[in-house]
Amino acid sequence: MNRKSKPTSPPPSYSSSTTNDNNNAQSSSSQTKTLKIISLMARKSSLLKQTLIACVLFVLAVYAFVNAFFTPSDDSANANGRVGSYVSRSLEGIPENTPKVRVYMYDLPRKFTYGIIEQHSMARGGLVAPVADVSSLKYPGHQHMGEWYLFSEMNRPQEDRVGSPVVRVTDPDEADLFYVPVFSSLSLIVNTGGAASAEVVRRYSDEEMQEELVEWLEKQEYWRRNRGWDHVMIAGDPNAMLRVMDRIKNAVLLVSDFGRLRPDQGSLVKDVIIPYSHRINTYTGDLGVQNRNTLLFFMGNRYRKEGGKIRDLLFSLLEDEEDVIIKHGTQSRENRRAATQGMHTSKFCLNPAGDTPSACRLFDAIVSLCVPVIVSDNIELPFEDVIDYRKIAVFVETSASLKPGFLASTLRAVTTERILEYQKELKELDFAPLKWGKDNNEN
């Protein structure tokens, strides 16, 4: 099915210094060419709108389920106020008396949930053996924590989830959807970051976990009934569940992007793009550019594979630009502090592709009120149908970004008034789903 393109994003406003009063025609032509090049990358509409009428109710059920996930309640009095977020507004057309989405969450064997937390902790010397009380376990902070937020939300008593469009049922015969709460992204990083002992590394295998999970699922009556099409699984990390993807591809997949998936494994026809969890502290200051002296900021791994090779090229072009900070850095507590400082004091934050089209940095920029500059031609963004990313981000085609001087000069020409408009829209996402996560001092 062909995808219908979204209208081109509105261009940034330019300062009067970009206009030559003595040669208006030439200036207008030049600006038109510039805007055509930048174009903010024509966005794409979701195929959910184009699915068959027979699928509508199922899609709404999935959408409501995911919406509940991305607007989790917390301990504050304003928790349920998040119903007013961008994503929640998409459900306003549904009558109030519409039945809630009934979700059955599998009680998976421990090794697929808390057992993975234990293995992660043991590999780092935090535990020496599994614990008797799983409530003492702390899920470690990382950029794909969505699996934990969803699992925690579904385990909360229904009376504490007032306003949620989802109700957890204990009878699978009553369920509209079946949730498989495996910690697939955490499983990928159990053996990274310096293991406590070689024995722990040898004992745990993510690939074995995937195989064992699918073997368990394929024995379940309700998986076999529809070959998994009414099941939901989260695979936030682009590499999560890859070994068994062909065996679970009928399920609704909650993914960060489709970079590692073939078209027959993942698509917007059935799956949902979810945000990363931000990894830096939220900016709490006022709107404005007074304390944002850096034009463009980036801190991250310079050398990536596949589409991420653009990063090395951008480093070469930008590292000597005035008022541009571009640094190589890997994930660490110290680097997160440095990134927080950099993003909070910059007008724009560069968001190039990583090994796959998406990266956590976009969501770090959002919580920093640092206008994202997205250089990733094939990126899919969470809830594109209801969030107009053209209002909060600048999209630059890869070919344009690699023209010497183009990116920096274009951003310098954006007026303060236009930057404030971007910041106001970013601030509007304060209680919206794209900003869920923890500040790094809480991880």
Phi, psi and omega in degrees: 000129182286146180264136179274129182286146173282160174299153178297141180299145176297140183288157173293155176279143182248149180286161182297340181293345179274355183255129177261107185296336182275353182210066187297321183296316179295319180296317181297318179296318180297317181294322179298318178295319180298314182292330178292321180293312183288313175046354183056021175057112181305126182273168187239142179271153184287145177288351178302328181289339186257003181290163181295151182303326181297340182266354189301311183297322178295317179298317178298323179296314177298317183296317178295321179297312180293323179298321178296324179294317185272000172233056184295144176287155174224195187279354183279159181291341184265010186305313184285351176292347180292351177300340180275008183290170181307313184291321182297328181297335181293343181263003186295334182284352180277128181305147183299330183273009177296131180303147178289156177285124183265120185241129173258120178260122180298140171272083185291154170306145186307327185295346179264353181231266183298331178298327178289322175299317179299315180298320179299317181291319180295326180292344180248008177082007180283330177231154175252345181197161176304151182259158179280325184254106183291341180294344179277351181279140178245122177293127185286146180289132172199177191283354179240048183281001181305325180297327178285318180299318180292316179299316180294318180297318182289341179271353180284148178301144182300327181293342177268001183242045180298133180092349180289138177281002184242138173235133179275131179247151180261347178257113182300336179292343180266355190279143168271324181226154178240123182258130179254101192273047181285143177270069188290326181285320177297323180303326182295331187252013179304316187263016177254161175087016176091094183284153179289329179202154179296331181297318179297316181300316181292327186287326184259135178224120177296320180296321176295321178301315180300313181299317182292323178297314181293322176301320178294315181299317185292350175269351184277134183304317188281336172289314182294329185302314181238019181055030172087004187292337178259020177257150180239131177226140177260128177225070188297313177292133182303340179263358183291135175062019184295324183299327185247016187302323180295339181268346180240006188294343177287338182288161171284118183258132173260109190229160177280327175193178181256020187301328182258358187254142172285159179302330180279352179262322182212138178196167179286357175295322185232340188257171184231131175278130182242155179283159168284165171271128181294150187242004177237166183293145178288138178285129183245006180278188182276161172294154177134173182243005184303321182256017180244084186274346179269133179290307186222135183232141171210136172218119182177185182290122181289326188252110178232168181263170174051233183297340181287354178297341176302332183298314181298321179294320179292323175304312183298324182282326192255343190295340178255006180286139176294144181055026173240130177245120179223115188232146172275134178193143178256173183293121173197161180299319180295317180291328176295322176296318179294320179293322177300312179300316182294315181291324182288346182242020180237149178283316182234148177236126182284133180230078177280166176298154171257216176297334173237172187300332185257167177202155181298334188302328179302318184281334170295319179295321181299314181287346179267355187056033177257116189301118182291136172247104189265118176243085183196095190297332186254018184289141169248140185242150182299130171057048181298336181290335186240350175245121180272096184293343178295340180275346185237354185214156173256125179256127181236128178295145183304315182298323180289322183296337183269003175280124183309127176080349186294310187296310182296316182293324178294316180291325178297333182279351179287131184287158175300321180300320181290321177299319178298322177297316176301314183297321179297318178293321176297320179296328179299336180277010185305321180249015181270168188296337184291348185252013179290150182143182180239146171293153190293342178281359177254351185282000000 
